[in-house]
Amino acid sequence: AGGYIQGYADGTFGANKPITRAEFVCLAARFATKTTGFASYTDVDNGHWAARSIAICASNGWVQGYEDGTFRPEAPITRAEFTAIALAFAYDPADASCSYTDVSAGAWYYTYVAQATTYGWIGGYPNGTFRPNNSITRAEVCVIVNNMLGRAHGL
């Protein structure tokens, strides 16, 4: 795969901006082998700029909407949510674990964070935290996707 993420029309990349759900599905859809699908969300009509990518990613089982029938395309993705999505692209190691001070073994995202950490895809911060509820930035997503693809950083 070549380039998988684009900048904005004004020529900026927005490295420190949180990545939205719509932006992420446009990135992820570029890796899809199943490129058709259907998804019905009350807040995404056929004219939405990311509607096709949302349908592709939903039909591949990589993302889902919320219980209220929405997708919330402009909402940012948290670090915990992103690790859960990223693990759709991998097998589940039985011995995955992590020791971030802010990720308890009972958290819904523990297994995903542990697995992504075990793979070497994502890491925590120097103070031992993971910050699971922080929005993930566009730059962080690039680092993780490059790790997933086995690419050197910055390439």
C-alpha positions in Angstrom: 0.0 0.0 0.0 1.2 3.5 -0.8 0.0 6.6 0.8 -3.0 6.0 3.1 -3.7 9.4 4.6 -4.0 12.8 3.1 -3.7 16.4 4.3 -6.3 19.1 4.1 -7.3 21.3 1.2 -5.4 24.3 2.7 -2.1 22.4 2.4 -1.7 21.4 6.1 -1.6 17.9 7.6 -2.9 18.7 11.1 -0.6 16.2 12.8 -1.8 17.1 16.3 -5.5 17.3 15.4 -7.6 14.4 16.7 -8.5 12.1 13.9 -12.3 11.8 13.4 -14.2 8.6 12.8 -14.9 9.7 9.2 -11.2 10.5 8.5 -10.2 7.1 9.9 -12.6 5.0 7.9 -11.3 6.8 4.7 -7.8 5.7 5.7 -8.9 2.1 6.6 -11.0 1.6 3.5 -7.8 1.9 1.4 -6.8 -1.5 2.9 -10.1 -3.2 2.2 -10.3 -6.3 0.0 -14.1 -6.2 0.2 -14.8 -2.8 -1.3 -18.6 -2.8 -1.3 -21.0 -2.8 1.5 -24.0 -1.2 3.1 -24.3 0.6 6.4 -27.3 2.5 7.6 -26.7 5.2 10.2 -29.2 8.0 11.0 -26.5 10.6 10.8 -24.8 9.5 7.6 -26.7 10.0 4.3 -25.5 8.9 0.9 -24.2 12.4 0.2 -21.8 12.4 3.2 -18.2 12.7 2.0 -17.2 9.5 3.8 -20.4 7.5 3.3 -18.8 4.9 1.0 -15.8 4.4 3.3 -18.1 4.0 6.3 -20.1 1.4 4.4 -16.9 -0.5 3.4 -15.4 -0.5 6.9 -18.7 -1.4 8.5 -19.3 -4.3 6.1 -15.7 -5.6 6.8 -16.5 -5.6 10.5 -13.8 -3.0 11.3 -16.1 -0.3 12.8 -19.6 -0.1 14.0 -22.1 2.5 15.0 -23.6 3.3 18.4 -26.7 1.8 20.0 -28.7 4.9 19.1 -28.2 4.1 15.4 -25.7 6.9 14.8 -22.1 6.6 13.5 -20.9 10.1 14.7 -18.6 10.6 11.8 -17.1 13.9 13.0 -16.4 12.6 16.6 -12.8 12.0 17.5 -11.5 8.5 18.1 -10.0 7.8 21.5 -6.8 5.8 21.9 -8.7 2.9 23.4 -11.2 2.9 20.5 -8.4 3.0 18.0 -6.6 0.0 19.4 -9.9 -2.0 19.3 -10.3 -1.1 15.6 -6.7 -1.8 14.8 -6.9 -5.3 16.3 -9.5 -6.2 13.6 -6.4 -6.5 11.3 -4.5 -9.1 13.4 -4.8 -12.3 15.3 -5.2 -12.4 19.1 -2.1 -13.4 21.0 -3.0 -15.5 24.0 -0.3 -14.1 26.2 -0.8 -10.3 25.7 -0.6 -8.1 28.7 0.3 -4.5 29.5 1.1 -2.6 32.7 0.0 1.0 32.1 -1.0 2.6 35.3 -4.3 3.9 33.9 -5.4 0.7 32.1 -7.1 -1.7 34.5 -7.5 -5.4 33.6 -11.2 -5.0 33.9 -11.5 -2.2 31.3 -13.4 -3.1 28.1 -10.3 -2.1 26.1 -7.7 -3.9 28.2 -7.2 -6.9 25.8 -7.0 -4.6 22.8 -4.4 -2.3 24.4 -2.5 -5.3 25.6 -2.5 -7.0 22.2 -1.5 -3.8 20.3 1.3 -3.2 22.9 2.5 -6.8 22.5 2.6 -6.4 18.7 4.7 -3.2 19.2 2.1 -1.1 17.4 1.4 1.3 20.1 3.1 2.4 23.3 2.3 4.5 26.4 3.9 7.6 27.7 7.1 8.0 29.6 5.2 8.3 32.9 3.7 4.8 32.5 0.3 5.9 31.4 -1.6 5.0 28.2 -4.3 7.7 28.3 -7.0 5.5 26.8 -9.7 8.2 26.8 -7.6 10.9 25.1 -8.4 11.5 21.4 -5.8 10.0 19.2 -4.0 12.4 16.9 -3.4 12.1 13.1 0.3 11.8 13.8 -0.2 9.0 16.3 -2.4 7.1 13.8 0.4 7.4 11.2 3.0 6.0 13.6 0.7 3.1 14.5 -0.3 2.3 11.0 3.3 2.4 9.9 4.1 0.0 12.7 1.3 -2.3 11.6 2.7 -2.2 8.0 6.3 -2.7 9.2 7.3 0.6 7.7 10.0 2.8 9.2 8.8 6.0 10.8 8.5 8.9 8.5 8.2 6.8 5.3 
